[in-house]
């Protein structure tokens, strides 16, 4: 994916990883990125701050804003790079179900 290798990394902190779920807190400084990845599990994201996502995927780039507490779900197989496209730090909780 274009551009992701030059970006600072987002910080992933695993909070729970058991037989049922993996819960990870993601913290991003402005411009930080997860790096290109494929989700092997379905997941739910709950923003802890307003999140101004810049998403890089096979369709190109798009911007998405998710407000604090506004949860969303995705199926396994999602492939993308997630970037903080805003000017403030952002964080969210990702809950992957096994």
Buried (B, 14 or more C-beta within 10 A) or exposed (E): BEEBEEBEEBEEEEEEEEEEBBBBBBBBBBBBBBEBEEBEBBBBBBBBBBBBBBBBBEEEBEEEEBEEEEEEEBEEEBEBBBBBBBEEEBBBBBBBEE
